[in-house]
Amino acid sequence: LEVDRISWLAFFDARLADFDGKVLTLDFSDARKLSSSHEFSQVRIKQHQILTQAISKVLNIDVTIAEQ
């Protein structure tokens, strides 16, 4: 992301689980398979706002991020 490179790292392993038009649900089960050193769940919490702002800017939609 142009705003914050940490966001790219934090969401790199995300897989689209569901999108109902308002809530974007991301699946991080692949990241959990790779060990705790690759688990960015605590970082992602801080990055949700940056991701939602980027989606709003690029796609002109407002979403909420949920994680599985």
C-alpha positions as CSV (number, residue, x, y, z in Angstrom):
1,L,0.0,0.0,0.0
2,E,1.1,3.5,-0.8
3,V,0.3,4.7,2.8
4,D,1.9,2.0,4.8
5,R,4.2,-0.9,3.8
6,I,3.4,-2.8,7.0
7,S,-0.2,-3.1,5.8
8,W,1.0,-5.1,2.8
9,L,2.9,-7.5,5.0
10,A,0.1,-7.8,7.5
11,F,-2.5,-8.8,4.9
12,F,-0.2,-10.7,2.5
13,D,-1.5,-14.1,3.5
14,A,-5.2,-13.1,3.5
15,R,-7.6,-15.1,1.4
16,L,-11.1,-13.8,0.6
17,A,-13.6,-15.8,2.7
18,D,-16.7,-13.8,2.1
19,F,-17.9,-10.4,1.0
20,D,-21.6,-9.4,1.5
21,G,-21.3,-5.9,0.1
22,K,-20.5,-4.4,3.5
23,V,-18.3,-6.9,5.5
24,L,-15.1,-8.2,3.9
25,T,-14.2,-11.4,5.7
26,L,-10.6,-12.5,5.3
27,D,-9.2,-16.0,6.1
28,F,-5.7,-16.2,7.5
29,S,-5.6,-20.0,8.1
30,D,-2.6,-20.3,5.7
31,A,-0.6,-17.8,7.7
32,R,-1.2,-19.8,10.9
33,K,0.2,-23.0,9.2
34,L,3.6,-21.3,8.8
35,S,4.3,-20.8,12.5
36,S,4.0,-18.0,15.0
37,S,6.9,-16.0,13.5
38,H,4.7,-15.4,10.5
39,E,1.5,-14.6,12.4
40,F,0.6,-10.9,12.2
41,S,-2.8,-10.9,13.8
42,Q,-1.9,-8.2,16.4
43,V,-0.4,-6.0,13.7
44,R,-3.5,-6.4,11.5
45,I,-5.8,-5.0,14.1
46,K,-4.0,-1.7,13.8
47,Q,-4.0,-1.9,10.0
48,H,-7.7,-2.4,9.5
49,Q,-8.3,1.3,9.2
50,I,-5.6,1.7,6.5
51,L,-7.1,-1.2,4.5
52,T,-10.6,0.0,4.7
53,Q,-9.5,3.5,3.6
54,A,-7.6,2.0,0.6
55,I,-10.6,0.0,-0.4
56,S,-12.8,3.1,-0.1
57,K,-10.4,5.2,-2.2
58,V,-9.9,2.6,-5.0
59,L,-13.4,1.0,-5.1
60,N,-15.5,3.8,-3.7
61,I,-17.2,1.5,-1.2
62,D,-17.2,1.4,2.6
63,V,-16.4,-2.0,4.2
64,T,-15.8,-3.5,7.6
65,I,-13.0,-6.0,7.9
66,A,-13.7,-9.3,9.7
67,E,-11.2,-12.1,10.2
68,Q,-11.8,-15.9,10.3
